[in-house]
Amino acid sequence: MKKIIILFIALISATSLFAQSSKKPVTIKIYVAGICGMCETQIEKALDTKGVVAADYDLESNIATITYKPKKISEDQLHNAINEMGYDTDKSKASDEQYSRVHDCCKYREQEKH
Protein backbone atom coordinates (compact mmCIF):
# COMPACT_ATOMS: atom_id res chain seq x y z
CA MET A 1 0.00 0.00 0.00
CA LYS A 2 2.87 2.40 0.81
CA LYS A 3 4.36 1.79 -2.62
CA ILE A 4 1.08 2.64 -4.32
CA ILE A 5 0.76 5.89 -2.36
CA ILE A 6 4.37 6.84 -3.16
CA LEU A 7 3.85 6.07 -6.86
CA PHE A 8 0.62 8.08 -6.85
CA ILE A 9 2.34 11.08 -5.26
CA ALA A 10 5.26 10.81 -7.69
CA LEU A 11 2.85 10.67 -10.63
CA ILE A 12 0.97 13.75 -9.44
CA SER A 13 4.23 15.64 -8.88
CA ALA A 14 5.57 14.72 -12.32
CA THR A 15 2.29 15.74 -13.98
CA SER A 16 2.29 19.03 -12.10
CA LEU A 17 5.88 19.81 -13.08
CA PHE A 18 5.18 18.99 -16.73
CA ALA A 19 2.08 21.20 -16.77
CA GLN A 20 3.99 24.10 -15.22
CA SER A 21 6.99 23.80 -17.54
CA SER A 22 4.88 23.62 -20.72
CA LYS A 23 3.17 26.92 -19.83
CA LYS A 24 6.43 28.85 -19.65
CA PRO A 25 7.88 30.46 -22.77
CA VAL A 26 10.86 28.73 -24.35
CA THR A 27 13.78 30.51 -26.03
CA ILE A 28 15.56 28.91 -28.98
CA LYS A 29 18.19 30.00 -31.47
CA ILE A 30 17.99 28.91 -35.08
CA TYR A 31 20.04 29.60 -38.17
CA VAL A 32 18.17 31.49 -40.90
CA ALA A 33 19.73 32.34 -44.27
CA GLY A 34 19.63 36.07 -44.98
CA ILE A 35 21.93 38.66 -46.54
CA CYS A 36 20.58 42.15 -45.96
CA GLY A 37 18.47 44.43 -43.82
CA MET A 38 15.37 43.68 -45.85
CA CYS A 39 15.89 39.96 -45.10
CA GLU A 40 16.09 40.81 -41.40
CA THR A 41 12.80 42.70 -41.59
CA GLN A 42 11.04 39.89 -43.45
CA ILE A 43 12.34 37.17 -41.11
CA GLU A 44 11.22 39.10 -38.04
CA LYS A 45 7.86 39.76 -39.74
CA ALA A 46 7.42 36.00 -40.28
CA LEU A 47 7.95 35.49 -36.56
CA ASP A 48 5.39 38.14 -35.58
CA THR A 49 2.69 35.55 -34.98
CA LYS A 50 0.48 34.15 -32.23
CA GLY A 51 2.51 32.32 -29.63
CA VAL A 52 5.76 34.18 -30.25
CA VAL A 53 6.66 36.39 -27.31
CA ALA A 54 9.81 37.92 -28.83
CA ALA A 55 11.94 37.43 -31.92
CA ASP A 56 15.19 39.03 -33.00
CA TYR A 57 17.26 38.19 -36.07
CA ASP A 58 20.97 38.97 -36.00
CA LEU A 59 22.11 39.48 -39.59
CA GLU A 60 25.82 39.09 -38.84
CA SER A 61 25.48 35.64 -37.28
CA ASN A 62 22.31 34.63 -39.19
CA ILE A 63 20.79 33.57 -35.86
CA ALA A 64 17.17 34.18 -34.91
CA THR A 65 16.53 34.20 -31.18
CA ILE A 66 12.91 33.33 -30.59
CA THR A 67 10.96 33.18 -27.35
CA TYR A 68 7.66 31.39 -27.82
CA LYS A 69 4.87 29.55 -26.01
CA PRO A 70 4.97 25.83 -26.91
CA LYS A 71 1.26 25.49 -26.12
CA LYS A 72 0.49 28.03 -28.85
CA ILE A 73 3.08 27.27 -31.55
CA SER A 74 5.65 24.54 -32.16
CA GLU A 75 9.27 24.84 -33.21
CA ASP A 76 8.37 23.18 -36.53
CA GLN A 77 5.69 25.81 -37.11
CA LEU A 78 8.28 28.54 -36.53
CA HIS A 79 10.56 27.00 -39.16
CA ASN A 80 7.58 26.71 -41.54
CA ALA A 81 6.64 30.37 -41.01
CA ILE A 82 10.17 31.42 -41.94
CA ASN A 83 10.12 29.11 -44.97
CA GLU A 84 6.81 30.65 -46.06
CA MET A 85 8.60 34.00 -46.32
CA GLY A 86 11.15 32.32 -48.59
CA TYR A 87 14.04 31.74 -46.18
CA ASP A 88 15.93 28.55 -45.33
CA THR A 89 16.54 27.51 -41.72
CA ASP A 90 18.87 24.97 -40.18
CA LYS A 91 16.00 22.43 -40.08
CA SER A 92 14.05 23.16 -43.24
CA LYS A 93 14.55 24.62 -46.67
CA ALA A 94 12.12 26.96 -48.39
CA SER A 95 10.64 25.49 -51.56
CA ASP A 96 11.62 27.05 -54.88
CA GLU A 97 8.17 28.65 -55.01
CA GLN A 98 8.62 30.14 -51.54
CA TYR A 99 12.17 31.31 -52.36
CA SER A 100 10.89 33.05 -55.50
CA ARG A 101 8.90 35.40 -53.22
CA VAL A 102 11.98 37.07 -51.72
CA HIS A 103 13.02 40.41 -53.16
CA ASP A 104 15.73 40.33 -55.85
CA CYS A 105 18.29 41.87 -53.49
CA CYS A 106 17.53 39.11 -50.96
CA LYS A 107 18.36 36.13 -53.18
CA TYR A 108 20.69 34.62 -50.56
CA ARG A 109 21.20 31.42 -52.54
CA GLU A 110 22.72 33.43 -55.39
CA GLN A 111 24.38 36.43 -53.74
CA GLU A 112 26.79 37.33 -50.95
CA LYS A 113 25.87 39.45 -47.94
CA HIS A 114 25.64 43.17 -48.69
C-alpha positions in Angstrom: 0.0 0.0 0.0 2.9 2.4 0.8 4.4 1.8 -2.6 1.1 2.6 -4.3 0.8 5.9 -2.4 4.4 6.8 -3.2 3.9 6.1 -6.9 0.6 8.1 -6.9 2.3 11.1 -5.3 5.3 10.8 -7.7 2.9 10.7 -10.6 1.0 13.8 -9.4 4.2 15.6 -8.9 5.6 14.7 -12.3 2.3 15.7 -14.0 2.3 19.0 -12.1 5.9 19.8 -13.1 5.2 19.0 -16.7 2.1 21.2 -16.8 4.0 24.1 -15.2 7.0 23.8 -17.5 4.9 23.6 -20.7 3.2 26.9 -19.8 6.4 28.8 -19.7 7.9 30.5 -22.8 10.9 28.7 -24.3 13.8 30.5 -26.0 15.6 28.9 -29.0 18.2 30.0 -31.5 18.0 28.9 -35.1 20.0 29.6 -38.2 18.2 31.5 -40.9 19.7 32.3 -44.3 19.6 36.1 -45.0 21.9 38.7 -46.5 20.6 42.1 -46.0 18.5 44.4 -43.8 15.4 43.7 -45.9 15.9 40.0 -45.1 16.1 40.8 -41.4 12.8 42.7 -41.6 11.0 39.9 -43.4 12.3 37.2 -41.1 11.2 39.1 -38.0 7.9 39.8 -39.7 7.4 36.0 -40.3 7.9 35.5 -36.6 5.4 38.1 -35.6 2.7 35.6 -35.0 0.5 34.2 -32.2 2.5 32.3 -29.6 5.8 34.2 -30.2 6.7 36.4 -27.3 9.8 37.9 -28.8 11.9 37.4 -31.9 15.2 39.0 -33.0 17.3 38.2 -36.1 21.0 39.0 -36.0 22.1 39.5 -39.6 25.8 39.1 -38.8 25.5 35.6 -37.3 22.3 34.6 -39.2 20.8 33.6 -35.9 17.2 34.2 -34.9 16.5 34.2 -31.2 12.9 33.3 -30.6 11.0 33.2 -27.3 7.7 31.4 -27.8 4.9 29.6 -26.0 5.0 25.8 -26.9 1.3 25.5 -26.1 0.5 28.0 -28.9 3.1 27.3 -31.5 5.7 24.5 -32.2 9.3 24.8 -33.2 8.4 23.2 -36.5 5.7 25.8 -37.1 8.3 28.5 -36.5 10.6 27.0 -39.2 7.6 26.7 -41.5 6.6 30.4 -41.0 10.2 31.4 -41.9 10.1 29.1 -45.0 6.8 30.6 -46.1 8.6 34.0 -46.3 11.1 32.3 -48.6 14.0 31.7 -46.2 15.9 28.5 -45.3 16.5 27.5 -41.7 18.9 25.0 -40.2 16.0 22.4 -40.1 14.0 23.2 -43.2 14.5 24.6 -46.7 12.1 27.0 -48.4 10.6 25.5 -51.6 11.6 27.1 -54.9 8.2 28.6 -55.0 8.6 30.1 -51.5 12.2 31.3 -52.4 10.9 33.1 -55.5 8.9 35.4 -53.2 12.0 37.1 -51.7 13.0 40.4 -53.2 15.7 40.3 -55.8 18.3 41.9 -53.5 17.5 39.1 -51.0 18.4 36.1 -53.2 20.7 34.6 -50.6 21.2 31.4 -52.5 22.7 33.4 -55.4 24.4 36.4 -53.7 26.8 37.3 -51.0 25.9 39.5 -47.9 25.6 43.2 -48.7 
